[in-house]
C-alpha cells in the first residue's frame, strides 16, 4: 500500500535537499514554505542517504541578531536542510515582505507532535539534555510511547569545545544508527555543533529544540497555550527566568530592527563582515 504524504513532501525514496521551489529568501537565508503538517510528514521519512545529519533551524529574533555577528552560525543556517520561522516578529516581517510562509513552526510545538508520530520500530532517537533531571524524566516519558532503543544523555559544560565529547557522541550516534538527534542545549551552540559534525554523524535529522526537551520532560514550565499562540511566550519566559532571559529579550534584541532595515534596503544583515556576501559581490562585478 502506498503511503500518501501532504503535497510537496518528498517521498521516502526522494527525500533530498533540492526542493528549492518550496523556499523563499528572507533576511539573506532560504526559509521553507512548508506548513507544520508537511514538515512533520517529511521528518517521518528517512533522511537523505549518504549526506550525514540534516539540520533543521528555527529562526527567532535571537537567532537573527546572532546571525548578524556570528559567521559560523550563518554558515550553519546556509548549510541547513530546512529553515523555518519560529519567532512572531520574524513571521510578521515575512508577511510584510509578502513571503509565502504559512505560519510559525516552533521547536516547542514540533517536538511533542514528532514524538507522537515517530515509530519505535523505525526510528532511533538520541536526546542530548542540559541536565540530568531532564534526561531521566524525558527517558521515562519517551518509554511510555513504546520506545526502548532511544538514548537520553546529558552534555558537559562547554560541550561545543570538548573534542573528546564530540568524538564520543558522534560514535554513539553511528553505533545507535540514530535517525533523529535532538539537542536541547541552546543556540547557537547546538546548531553550530551539528553543522560542524554533520559528516561524522549517521544519516539523520538534527533538531536544536532548546527548552522544548525540558518542557516535555516537565522540568521547565511552558507558557499557557494562548500566550504562545499570540507570540508573547517571550514575556512568560523572561518572567520565569529574568536573570538569564530579560537582557536577551529586552536589550540584546534591538539589532533585529537593524537587520530588518538592512534587508529592506537589499543589504546583507551582517554587512561587509560576511565573507560569503563579499565573495558574491566580487563575482557579480566580474560578471558585469
N, C-alpha and C positions, 0 to 999 in steps of 0.2 A: 504494500500500500504506500502511495506517495504522500509524504507529509507536506501540506501546503503552508507556506510561510507568508507573512504580510508582504504586500507589494514592495519591491525594492530591496528585499533581503536576499543576499547571496545564499544559494543552497549549500549543503554541506560539501558538495563537490566543486563549488565555485566561490569559496569564501576567501577572496583576495583583497588587495589594497587598491584596486584600480577603479573603484566606483566613484570617480570624481564628479560625475553628473549629479550626485546627491550631496554635494558640498557647496558651501558659499564662503567667500573670503570676507573676513571681518577683523579689523584691528591687525591685519597682516598675517592672519592664520586661517586655515581652512576648517570650517565648522560643518559637521554633518547636518543635513536637513531631515534626517530620520526622526520620527517621533519615538516616544518611550516604548511602545509596543514593538516597533520594528527593531529597535536596539536590543530589547530583551530577546527577541527571536534570533537575532544574529549572534548574540552571546551564548545561545544554547548550541549552536553549530560548532564543529571543530575549528580550532584556529588554523590559519593558513599553514600548509606544510612547508617545513624547511626554512622558516623565517624567524624562528625563535619567538620571543614574547611580543605580543601585540598590545600596545599601551593605549588605554582609554584615559583621556584627560578631561576634567570637568571645570570649565572656566568660571571663576567668580571674580569679584573686584580685587581680592587679594592676589589672585593669580596674575591678573592683568598688570597690577602695579609691579609685581616681581618680574614679570616678563620684560618690563621696560629697562630693568637694571641687570638682569642675570642672563648672560649669553648661553650658558649651559641649559638653563630652563627653557629658553627659546628653542634650542636645538631639540630638546625632549618633545616639545609641542610639535615642531615641524616633522619629526620622525614618528609621531604617534600614529596609531591605527585609525582612531577616530577622536575628534574633539567635540564636546557638547557644551552647551551653555547651561551653567548652573545658577549663577547669581542673578537676581532680579534686575539690578542696574544694567548688567550686560545684556539681558534679554530686551530691556526697554530700548537700549541703544540699537540693538539688532532690528527691532521693529521700526525705529526711527529711520534706519537706512534701507528699509524695505526688504530686509533679508528674509527668505522663506523658511525661517526656523520656527517650528510649530510651538515650541514652549520650552520650559526649563526641564532638564534632566539632572537631578541631583544624585550624588552618590548615596546619600542617606535614604532617598526614596527607592533607588535602584537596587540597593543591597538586599533588603528583605524580599523583594519581588524576585530577584535572581535565585535566592535560596529556595523559594517556593517552587521554582521551575526546574532547577538543576536536578539531575538524576543520580542517585547513589551508584547505579550500575554503570553509568557512562562518564561521570565527571569526578575528578580528583581535586579536592580543594586544599589550598595551603593558605592559612591565615597568619600574618605577622602582626602581633598586637603590641600596644605600647606598654602594657603592664601585665603582671602575672594573673591578677584577679580577672581581667578581661579575657585573657587566654583560656583560663579554666572555665569560666561561665559560658563563653562562646562555644567552647568544645562541647559542653554539656547540652547546650541548646541545639547545636547542629546535629548531635546524636539523635535527638528526638525526631529529626527529619528522616532518619534511616541511614545516615552516613556513618561508615565505620573506618574508611580509609583516609579520612581527612586528617590534616595536621594543624594544630593551633599552637603557635610558639610566640615567644617574646624576643625583641631585639635589644641589644645593649645600647647604652647611650653612645652617641656618635657612630651609630652603625654604618652610616654612609661613608665613613673614612676608615672603617675597620676591614682591612683586606681579608683577614682570616675568617671573619664572619661572612663576608661576601662569598668567599670560596665555599664555605660550609653550606650556605643557603642555596647557592646555585647547584651544588652537588646533591643536596637533599631534594630539590625540585626535580632534577633529572631522574633520580632514583625513584621518586614517587610517581613520575610521569604526570606532573601537575597539569591540569587543564585550566585552572583559574587561580591566579595568585593575587591575594588581597593584602594590601599594605595599609595599615591604619596608623601611620607614623608621622603624618603631617606633610604639608607642602613647603618648599618644593623638593624636600629630601626624597620622598617616596618616588616621585615621577623621575627625578634625575637618576636615582639608583637603578630603577628598572630600565630606563633608556640606556644607561651605561652598560648594563649586564644583559641586554636583550639577546645577544647571540650566544651567551653562555647558558641560557635557560631553555627549557623544552618549548615546543610549540604550544603556547598557552596565551590566555588573556591576562594582562596586568592591570589591576584596578586599584588606584590610590584613593581610597574612600574615607580617609581621615577618621573622624569621630564616629562614622557610621557603625564601625565594629563595636564601639563602646555603647552606642545607643541600642544595638541589637542584643548585646550581652547584658544590658541593664546596669552597667557600671557608670553610665552617664545618662542624664535625662534630656530628651529632645524637647523642643518647643511644642506646644499644642498644635495640632494639625492646621487649624485656621490661621495661626500666626505664620507657619511655614508656607501655607498656600499663597498668602498675600505678599510673600517675600520679606517678611520682617523677622525672620528667625535670628538674624544677627543681633537684634536687640535683646532677645532672650539669652543668647549665648554670652553676650557682653555682660549682662546682669548676673549670669551664673558663674562666669569666670572673669571678673573685672581686671584682675592683675595681669592676666595673660592676653585677654582679647580686647579690652577697652581701647588701648592705643592702636591696635590693628584696625579696628572698625572706625574710630573717630578721629584719628590723627594721621596714621600712615596711609589711609585710603584715598586722600585727596589727589595724589598723582594720577588716579584713574581719569579724572576730568581732563588732565593734560594729555593723557593718551588718547582720549576721545577727540580732543581738539586737533591733535596732530593727524589722527586718522581722517577726520572730516576734511582736512586740507590735502589729503592724499600723501601725507608724510609718514614714514615708519615711526612706530610708537617709541622705539629705542633711539631714534635719531641716527647720527653718523657713527654711533658707537657699535652698531650692529654690523659685523663683518659680512654677513650674508647680503644685507642690503647694499653695502659698499660694492661688493662683487657684482651684484645685479646692475647697479648704476654704471659701472665700468663697462660691462657687457653691452648695455644699451648704447653708450657713447661709441663703442667700437662698431656697432651695427649701423649707426646713423651716418 
